[in-house]
Amino acid sequence: MNKFHFKKLTILLLMSVVASTVSVHAIEEGQSKSKFSFFKREKNEVKLEKSKKNKNLKVEEIELPSVPTFKKPVKDFISLSIDECVNYAIAHNPNLAVAVQRVEVAKSGIGQQKANFAPRLTARVNYNHLGNKGTRIANTHNNSLGFTAGISQLIWDFGRTTAKIDMAKYDVLSAQYDYDYDVLNVVYDVKINYYKVLMALANLDIYEQNVRINNLNYERTNAMFEEGLKSKIDVVNAQVNLADAKIQLVNGQNTLATAVIDLKNAMYYTESQNFIVTNTENFGFLKADYRKKMREIDNIKPLNIAKKNSDGLIMLTSGIEHNDIIQDYQLNPFKLAMQDAVDKALEDRPDLKSNRMLSKVQEYSLKAIKRQYAPEITGDVSWGYTKNESTYTSPFQVGASMGLGSLNPVGIHYQVKEGEAMLDIANHNVNIAKTDIFWEVQANYINMRQLERKIPLMNEKVKATLENFELADGRYSVGLNNYVELQDALTNYNNSQLSFVQAVFEYNVARETLLKSMGAVK
């Protein structure tokens, strides 16, 4: 092997490496043109936008914050709206990070299919020893050493590879819509837990007021007993009801603490700084002292101030903020009609879009299977060098070929049958998803409207029970009714307030459930 052939071999190998590198780079450039964003893709779109690459991707273990003691000053709290909590959850939820990586895995399938158009390199070193021994001829032997290198390039396979590339693109879109659906679930989970915190705070206001009322009632009844106006049993009953009110308050404090933890868990909140919630459009019960409730959750003291009316009678309902729950509440009705909600759901639901993309995947998979009968056109460049003891050869060959390769018609026949069945299954799944969404949105819409009509009625009930409590309070103070009637009126008033808060919570949950079934993030 002389210097000329070595140079020739070196040039050929360098050309092979450069060609392979350019092809791989072209494939990666094609892959990098897919951008990831949710709820922005058309249902039949194949072209992918550009995505950012992180070459130094590293998943680090999260650091959990210390357990809060609720004894820090108010300035250590930040205020987070419901949308800010949702945005935090989307940015920090590891399940969404996993879904993003599933999209990246799907994108790699495009490159794998495009790689069929990349050059294929071959290189081989051969050594042969031929020996011939016999009784009637002279013993002979021959040694040879050779080297071959070549490039093989697929020129066209009549659409088989392009069908697989399109199949991989639709698979990526399906994975992206799956991510969108995961986002939808995260948003829903955070919002529901946010409303649970708001409900716990509103209930805590009611429990606090009930403690104040029962404390005042105990003081009043005891004073009236000392003057001989009430019996000892009324004093004992007032003391029991005060204890029950305090127990209810403690339970409410525990419910609030648990709701805050559940919200932070839904957000994957890992900050050391605590936060407080704010009112939402249809959940506006918080008073000015809600920061204190969050900060001093185990140290809420009832007011022990007895007040008298103009006649000098001590009144439970005098000087107490009666309408904390309903006085400033406003309801903003849902504006979309049922048909518009259904149409929006059929257009925007990411799980339906994902099913449509999976149907496309099966469609192009079937095309690729059928195109196995098509021939392949390939181009080949090769060079070799072989030297034995007396001679050497150095062939250089350039050529193209077209052929079917190795086919198994029976196997392809059953692959086609399987592909047709898989396509039918995917199409049926699309129809099933459409039907389920159609009825799901209608059911959620009706439920939301029923609760929407219920809230004004519950508002009227709170006002009526308050008026009844005021009348019972006045009659009891002048000795016209007994303690049981007074306590029943107070219980009805408290229960009506709690029921009103529960109705508002259920309405907000029903509204978010409808929005989720419509595929709406906000």
Beta strands, then each sheet from edge to edge (+ up, - down):
strand 1: 78-80
strand 2: 120-132
strand 3: 140-156
strand 4: 275-277
strand 5: 376-388
strand 6: 392-393
strand 7: 396-403
sheet 1: 1+ 4+
sheet 2: 2+ 3- 5+ 6-
sheet 3: 2+ 3- 5+ 7-
end
